[in-house]
Amino acid sequence: MDSSLVVCFGEMLIDFVPTISGLSLAEAPAFKKAPGGAPANVAVGIARLGGSSAFIGKVGEDEFGYMLADILKENNVNNEGMRFDPGARTALAFVTLRSDGEREFMFYRNPSADMLLQENELDFDLITKATIFHYGSISLITEPCKSAHIAAAKVAKDAGVVLSYDPNLRLPLWPSAESARKGILSIWDTADIIKVSEEEISFLTQGEDPYDDAVVRKLFHPNLKLLLVTEGADGCRYYTQVSSIYIIATLDVRWQWGWERPYFTGLEKGVHDPERDPISREFSGKVKGLKVEAVDTTGAGDAFVAGTLSQLASDLSLIQDEDRLRNALKFSNVCGALTVTERGAIPALPTREAVVYALLKTVA
C-alpha cells in the first residue's frame, strides 16, 4: 500500500468553455478547450498540491483521448489505469457560463468511451495500493461502467482502502431525477467520506432544508466517518461520526476507524482496545470560505476535494482532531476559491505554494 496514494475513478473529458460569460451556447463567439471530468480534476488537483494520485477511466482512441492521457502524465498523475476505446469517442461537454461564473452543461456522450469501461479492464493492483479510492456517481449511470465501478469499490473496501464519494450531480446525464436520486444513494452506505453541495442535499432529501443540521444528519450511515457540505463562496460545513477508533501500532502507525478488516503496514506491535480506553469523537461546524471574484466555477468542488484528500491521505487522524480538521478545511476552501478565478477546471487548479500564499494573506 502506498502510504499516501489517492486513486480516482470515473470520467475524463473535454470541457468547451465560452470565452465570454453571460451568453447562451448559441451566442458564444468562441470556446476554450479545457480538460475536465470530476475524478480526473481531483487527481490532478492532488498532484498539483504535491500529493500522490492516479486516475482510472476510459477515453476514446482518438486525439482528445491521447491528449488527456498526456495531460495527466504532465501533471504527475499515474495514468497506467487509463484505457482507450477504439469504437467510441472521448466525451465532450459544452459549458454555458452565466455572468456570475455558474454553469450549465450540454454533453456529447452517445455513448462516450468513459461509459464503456469494463470490469476486466480495471487495474486492481493499483486500486489496492491506494490509501483512498475516490469516485463520483456519473460512472453509475450506464453499463458496463456501472458494474466496473461497483467491482472497483468492492476490491478497494476489501483491501482496507478508505472510500471517498462526491456524487457530483449532473441531472441531464440521468434518465430522470428519480433514477439519479436512486443511483446516487445506491452506493451511499459504503463510503467512509462523502462530500456534497447544499443543492445536492436538497435534491437527495427531496426538498428539505440543506442548512438544517438535522436534515444533514439524516444522510449519515453507520460507517460514515466524515460528511462535508460545500457552500461555494461561503465555505463548508463538516460533520463527523466516530463511535470508536482502533490504533494499530505498526512500523508505520495508522489510525483505524473500526472497520471489519484492519490492514497492516508493518509489524504488528499492539492494538488499541476501545472498551478499556474508548476514544470517541463527534463534532460539526462551519469553516468560512475565501471571497474572490468568480470567473468560472468549473472544478471548484473538485479542487476542494483534492485539497481535503491530499491532507487526509497523509494523515487520516485529522478526522479525530477538530482544530486540525478545521485548518485542513481552510486549506481546502482556498483550493476551491483560487480555482474559480480562471476558466476551465484542470488549468485553474492551484499549486500548494499558491494556496499557502493565499492563506498567509488572509492572516496578514
C-alpha positions as CSV (number, residue, x, y, z in Angstrom):
1,M,0.0,0.0,0.0
2,D,1.3,3.4,-1.0
3,S,1.2,5.5,2.2
4,S,-0.5,8.5,0.6
5,L,-1.8,7.4,-2.8
6,V,-5.3,8.6,-3.9
7,V,-6.8,6.6,-6.8
8,C,-9.6,8.5,-8.6
9,F,-12.1,6.5,-10.7
10,G,-14.5,7.7,-13.4
11,E,-14.8,10.1,-16.3
12,M,-12.3,12.3,-18.0
13,L,-13.5,14.6,-20.9
14,I,-13.0,17.8,-22.8
15,D,-14.9,20.9,-21.5
16,F,-15.5,23.6,-24.1
17,V,-15.8,26.8,-22.0
18,P,-17.1,30.0,-23.7
19,T,-14.6,32.9,-24.0
20,I,-17.3,35.4,-22.9
21,S,-19.5,34.8,-19.8
22,G,-23.2,35.5,-19.7
23,L,-24.1,34.2,-23.2
24,S,-26.0,31.1,-24.3
25,L,-24.2,28.4,-26.1
26,A,-25.6,29.6,-29.4
27,E,-24.5,33.2,-28.7
28,A,-20.9,32.4,-27.6
29,P,-18.4,33.6,-30.2
30,A,-15.7,31.0,-29.3
31,F,-14.9,28.3,-26.8
32,K,-11.7,27.4,-24.9
33,K,-10.9,23.7,-24.9
34,A,-10.2,22.6,-21.3
35,P,-9.6,19.0,-19.9
36,G,-12.1,18.1,-17.3
37,G,-14.2,15.4,-15.6
38,A,-14.6,15.5,-11.8
39,P,-12.5,12.4,-10.8
40,A,-9.7,13.4,-13.2
41,N,-9.8,17.0,-11.8
42,V,-9.4,15.6,-8.3
43,A,-6.4,13.5,-9.4
44,V,-4.6,16.5,-11.0
45,G,-5.6,18.7,-8.1
46,I,-3.9,16.3,-5.6
47,A,-0.7,16.0,-7.7
48,R,-0.5,19.8,-8.2
49,L,-0.7,20.2,-4.4
50,G,2.3,17.8,-4.1
51,G,0.4,14.7,-3.3
52,S,0.4,11.2,-5.0
53,S,-2.5,10.4,-7.3
54,A,-3.6,8.0,-10.0
55,F,-6.6,8.0,-12.4
56,I,-8.6,5.0,-13.7
57,G,-11.0,5.5,-16.5
58,K,-11.6,5.2,-20.3
59,V,-11.2,7.7,-23.1
60,G,-11.5,7.3,-26.9
61,E,-8.7,6.0,-29.0
62,D,-8.6,9.5,-30.6
63,E,-6.6,12.7,-30.4
64,F,-8.6,14.0,-27.5
65,G,-8.1,10.8,-25.6
66,Y,-4.4,10.7,-26.0
67,M,-4.2,14.4,-25.2
68,L,-6.0,13.8,-21.9
69,A,-3.6,10.9,-21.0
70,D,-0.7,13.2,-21.8
71,I,-2.1,15.9,-19.6
72,L,-2.3,13.5,-16.6
73,K,1.3,12.5,-17.2
74,E,2.4,16.1,-17.5
75,N,0.7,16.8,-14.1
76,N,2.4,13.9,-12.4
77,V,-0.7,11.7,-12.2
78,N,-0.3,8.0,-12.7
79,N,-2.3,7.2,-15.8
80,E,-1.5,3.4,-16.0
81,G,-5.1,2.7,-15.2
82,M,-6.4,4.5,-18.3
83,R,-7.9,2.5,-21.2
84,F,-8.6,3.6,-24.8
85,D,-11.7,2.5,-26.7
86,P,-11.3,2.1,-30.5
87,G,-15.0,2.3,-31.1
88,A,-16.2,5.3,-29.0
89,R,-15.1,8.9,-28.8
90,T,-13.8,10.8,-25.8
91,A,-16.7,12.6,-24.1
92,L,-17.3,16.3,-24.7
93,A,-19.1,18.9,-22.6
94,F,-20.1,22.4,-23.7
95,V,-20.4,24.7,-20.7
96,T,-22.6,27.8,-20.5
97,L,-21.1,30.4,-18.1
98,R,-23.6,32.8,-16.5
99,S,-22.3,36.3,-15.7
100,D,-21.7,35.1,-12.1
101,G,-19.5,32.2,-13.2
102,E,-22.1,29.5,-12.5
103,R,-22.6,26.9,-15.2
104,E,-25.0,24.8,-17.3
105,F,-23.9,21.8,-19.3
106,M,-24.6,20.2,-22.7
107,F,-22.9,16.8,-23.0
108,Y,-21.9,14.7,-26.0
109,R,-22.0,11.1,-24.8
110,N,-23.8,8.8,-27.3
111,P,-22.1,6.7,-25.8
112,S,-18.7,8.1,-25.0
113,A,-15.7,5.9,-24.1
114,D,-15.9,6.6,-20.3
115,M,-19.3,4.8,-20.3
116,L,-17.8,1.6,-21.8
117,L,-15.1,0.8,-19.2
118,Q,-15.4,-2.9,-18.3
119,E,-14.6,-4.8,-15.1
120,N,-11.9,-6.9,-16.9
121,E,-10.1,-3.6,-17.8
122,L,-9.6,-2.5,-14.2
123,D,-6.1,-2.2,-12.7
124,F,-6.9,-3.9,-9.4
125,D,-3.2,-3.8,-8.3
126,L,-3.3,0.0,-8.5
127,I,-6.6,0.2,-6.6
128,T,-5.4,-2.0,-3.7
129,K,-2.2,0.1,-3.3
130,A,-4.2,3.2,-2.5
131,T,-4.8,4.8,0.8
132,I,-8.0,6.5,-0.6
133,F,-10.2,5.4,-3.5
134,H,-12.3,8.4,-4.8
135,Y,-15.2,8.3,-7.2
136,G,-18.4,10.1,-8.3
137,S,-21.9,8.9,-9.5
138,I,-21.7,9.6,-13.2
139,S,-19.9,6.2,-13.6
140,L,-23.1,4.6,-12.2
141,I,-25.5,5.7,-14.9
142,T,-24.9,3.0,-17.6
143,E,-23.5,-0.4,-18.0
144,P,-20.8,-1.7,-18.3
145,C,-19.2,1.2,-16.4
146,K,-21.6,0.8,-13.5
147,S,-20.5,-2.8,-12.9
148,A,-16.9,-1.8,-13.2
149,H,-17.4,1.0,-10.6
150,I,-19.0,-1.4,-8.1
151,A,-16.3,-4.0,-8.6
152,A,-13.5,-1.5,-8.1
153,A,-15.1,-0.1,-5.0
154,K,-15.6,-3.6,-3.5
155,V,-11.9,-4.5,-4.1
156,A,-10.8,-1.3,-2.5
157,K,-13.1,-1.8,0.5
158,D,-11.9,-5.4,1.0
159,A,-8.3,-4.2,0.9
160,G,-8.9,-1.7,3.7
161,V,-8.8,1.4,1.4
162,V,-10.8,4.5,2.5
163,L,-13.7,5.2,0.2
164,S,-14.4,8.8,-0.8
165,Y,-17.5,9.8,-2.6
166,D,-18.5,13.1,-4.3
167,P,-21.9,12.4,-6.1
168,N,-21.3,15.4,-8.4
169,L,-24.9,15.5,-9.6
170,R,-25.4,16.1,-13.3
171,L,-29.1,15.7,-13.9
172,P,-29.0,15.9,-17.7
173,L,-27.0,12.7,-17.8
174,W,-29.5,10.6,-15.9
175,P,-32.8,9.2,-17.5
176,S,-34.8,11.0,-14.7
177,A,-34.5,12.9,-11.4
178,E,-35.8,9.8,-9.6
179,S,-33.2,7.5,-11.3
180,A,-30.5,10.0,-10.3
181,R,-31.6,10.0,-6.7
182,K,-31.8,6.3,-6.6
183,G,-28.5,5.8,-8.3
184,I,-26.6,8.2,-6.1
185,L,-28.0,6.6,-2.9
186,S,-27.4,3.1,-4.2
187,I,-23.7,3.2,-3.1
188,W,-24.2,5.8,-0.3
189,D,-23.7,3.3,2.6
190,T,-20.3,2.1,1.5
191,A,-18.4,5.4,1.6
192,D,-16.2,6.5,4.5
193,I,-16.0,10.1,3.4
194,I,-18.8,12.0,1.4
195,K,-18.7,15.5,0.0
196,V,-22.0,17.0,-1.1
197,S,-23.1,20.5,-2.1
198,E,-26.1,22.2,-0.5
199,E,-28.1,21.7,-3.7
200,E,-27.3,18.0,-3.6
201,I,-28.7,17.7,-0.1
202,S,-31.9,19.4,-1.2
203,F,-32.1,17.0,-4.1
204,L,-31.4,13.8,-2.2
205,T,-33.8,14.7,0.7
206,Q,-36.5,15.8,-1.9
207,G,-36.5,19.5,-1.0
208,E,-35.6,19.6,2.7
209,D,-33.6,22.4,4.1
210,P,-29.8,21.8,3.5
211,Y,-28.9,24.3,6.2
212,D,-30.7,22.3,8.9
213,D,-28.2,20.1,10.8
214,A,-31.0,17.5,11.5
215,V,-31.6,17.2,7.7
216,V,-27.9,16.7,7.1
217,R,-27.6,14.1,9.8
218,K,-30.3,12.1,8.1
219,L,-27.7,11.4,5.4
220,F,-25.4,9.7,7.8
221,H,-25.0,5.9,7.7
222,P,-23.3,3.8,10.3
223,N,-19.9,3.5,8.5
224,L,-19.6,7.2,7.5
225,K,-16.7,9.0,9.2
226,L,-16.8,12.4,7.6
227,L,-19.6,14.3,5.8
228,L,-18.6,17.6,4.1
229,V,-21.1,20.1,2.8
230,T,-19.8,22.7,0.4
231,E,-21.4,26.1,0.2
232,G,-19.5,27.8,-2.6
233,A,-18.0,31.2,-1.6
234,D,-19.4,30.7,1.9
235,G,-17.1,27.8,2.7
236,C,-18.1,24.4,4.0
237,R,-19.6,22.5,6.9
238,Y,-18.2,19.3,8.4
239,Y,-19.9,16.5,10.4
240,T,-18.1,13.6,11.9
241,Q,-19.4,10.4,13.5
242,V,-16.9,8.0,15.0
243,S,-18.0,5.5,17.6
244,S,-14.6,4.0,18.2
245,I,-11.1,4.2,16.8
246,Y,-8.6,1.4,16.7
247,I,-5.0,2.5,16.8
248,I,-2.8,-0.2,15.3
249,A,0.7,0.4,16.3
250,T,2.9,-0.7,13.4
251,L,6.2,0.3,11.9
252,D,4.0,2.9,10.1
253,V,1.4,4.0,12.7
254,R,-2.1,4.2,11.2
255,W,-5.5,5.2,12.6
256,Q,-8.3,2.8,12.0
257,W,-11.9,3.6,12.3
258,G,-13.4,0.3,13.4
259,W,-13.5,-1.3,10.0
260,E,-14.2,-5.0,9.8
261,R,-10.8,-5.9,8.3
262,P,-8.0,-3.7,9.6
263,Y,-4.9,-3.5,7.4
264,F,-1.3,-3.6,8.5
265,T,1.6,-1.6,7.0
266,G,4.3,-3.1,9.2
267,L,5.0,-5.4,12.1
268,E,2.1,-5.6,14.5
269,K,3.1,-4.1,17.8
270,G,-0.3,-3.9,19.6
271,V,-3.9,-3.0,19.2
272,H,-5.9,-0.3,21.0
273,D,-8.8,-1.7,23.0
274,P,-11.7,0.7,22.6
275,E,-13.6,-0.9,25.5
276,R,-10.9,-0.3,28.1
277,D,-9.8,3.0,26.6
278,P,-12.5,4.4,24.5
279,I,-11.7,7.3,22.1
280,S,-15.0,8.7,20.7
281,R,-15.4,12.0,18.9
282,E,-18.4,13.5,17.2
283,F,-18.4,17.1,16.1
284,S,-19.6,19.5,13.5
285,G,-19.1,23.1,12.5
286,K,-18.5,25.6,9.7
287,V,-15.3,26.9,8.1
288,K,-15.6,30.2,6.2
289,G,-14.5,30.4,2.6
290,L,-12.2,32.9,0.9
291,K,-14.0,35.6,-1.0
292,V,-12.8,36.0,-4.6
293,E,-14.2,37.3,-7.9
294,A,-15.6,34.2,-9.7
295,V,-14.8,33.8,-13.4
296,D,-15.7,30.1,-13.8
297,T,-16.9,27.8,-11.0
298,T,-16.0,24.7,-13.0
299,G,-13.8,22.5,-10.9
300,A,-14.1,24.4,-7.6
301,G,-15.7,21.4,-5.8
302,D,-13.1,19.1,-7.2
303,A,-10.3,21.4,-6.0
304,F,-11.9,21.4,-2.6
305,V,-12.0,17.6,-2.6
306,A,-8.3,17.5,-3.8
307,G,-7.3,19.8,-1.0
308,T,-9.1,17.6,1.5
309,L,-7.9,14.2,0.3
310,S,-4.3,15.3,-0.2
311,Q,-4.2,16.0,3.5
312,L,-6.2,13.0,4.7
313,A,-4.1,10.6,2.6
314,S,-1.0,11.7,4.6
315,D,-2.8,11.7,7.9
316,L,-6.2,10.0,8.4
317,S,-6.1,11.0,12.1
318,L,-7.1,14.6,11.1
319,I,-10.7,13.5,11.4
320,Q,-10.3,13.0,15.1
321,D,-8.9,16.4,15.9
322,E,-11.4,19.2,15.3
323,D,-8.8,22.0,15.3
324,R,-6.6,20.2,12.8
325,L,-9.6,19.3,10.7
326,R,-10.7,22.9,10.6
327,N,-7.2,24.0,9.5
328,A,-7.3,21.3,6.8
329,L,-10.7,22.6,5.5
330,K,-9.4,26.2,5.5
331,F,-6.8,25.0,3.1
332,S,-9.4,23.1,1.0
333,N,-11.7,26.2,0.8
334,V,-8.8,28.2,-0.6
335,C,-8.1,25.5,-3.2
336,G,-11.7,25.9,-4.3
337,A,-11.7,29.7,-4.2
338,L,-8.5,30.0,-6.3
339,T,-9.9,27.6,-9.0
340,V,-12.9,29.9,-9.8
341,T,-10.6,32.8,-10.7
342,E,-9.6,31.2,-14.0
343,R,-11.5,29.5,-16.8
344,G,-11.6,25.7,-17.0
345,A,-11.0,23.1,-14.3
346,I,-7.6,21.5,-14.7
347,P,-5.9,24.7,-16.0
348,A,-7.1,26.6,-12.9
349,L,-6.3,24.0,-10.1
350,P,-3.8,25.7,-7.7
351,T,-0.3,24.7,-6.5
352,R,0.4,24.2,-2.8
353,E,2.5,27.4,-2.9
354,A,-0.4,29.4,-4.3
355,V,-2.7,28.1,-1.6
356,V,-0.2,28.7,1.2
357,Y,0.4,32.3,-0.1
358,A,-3.4,33.0,-0.2
359,L,-3.7,31.6,3.4
360,L,-0.9,33.8,4.6
361,K,-2.6,36.9,3.0
362,T,-5.8,36.2,4.9
363,V,-3.9,36.1,8.2
364,A,-1.9,39.2,7.4
